[in-house]
Structures are given as structure tokens and as C-alpha cells.
Amino acid sequence: MITVRYFAAAAEAAGADEERVPAGRLATVRAGLVERHGDALDVILQRCALLADGVRLGPDDDVPDGATLDVLPPFAGG
């Protein structure tokens, strides 16, 4: 299992700040999140950085068991 932490618009789209889901390839984890939370999260995820324990992942990378996956939408600077 992994812990997924949602921030800003991703948390709003998911309806949660955090949840636990099975570990696996990032593309599979992402598909499961969209299946669980719907199209609104899918739209947000397309623009998000996904970091497992602080390391940015690509779709073919594995999210290891016990990791924390942060879902970070783009933030405006100022």
C-alpha cells in the first residue's frame, strides 16, 4: 500500500487530502485514482507533478510499497 497526498485543486477534485491505495506502476495507480474519483481528478492529474518520497515519477516508474505519493498541481508564484 502507498499513501497518496493531494494538494490544492487535486484535493478538491479527489474530495480528500489523503488516502491509501495499492502500490504499483504509476500509470496503474493513476488509473485507479481516476476510477475512484472521476473525470474531475483526471483533468487535474494531467497537469500535476507526481512525486514518490520526493522523487518525480514518470508513468512507467513503480511506486514502491510504503511510499508516499504527493500529487502537486502547478502553483502560482508571486
Secondary structure as UniProt FT lines:
FT   STRAND          2..6
FT   HELIX           9..14
FT   STRAND          18..21
FT   STRAND          24..25
FT   HELIX           26..37
FT   HELIX           39..45
FT   TURN            46..47
FT   STRAND          49..52
FT   TURN            53..54
FT   STRAND          55..56
FT   TURN            59..60
FT   STRAND          62..63
FT   TURN            65..66
FT   STRAND          68..72
//
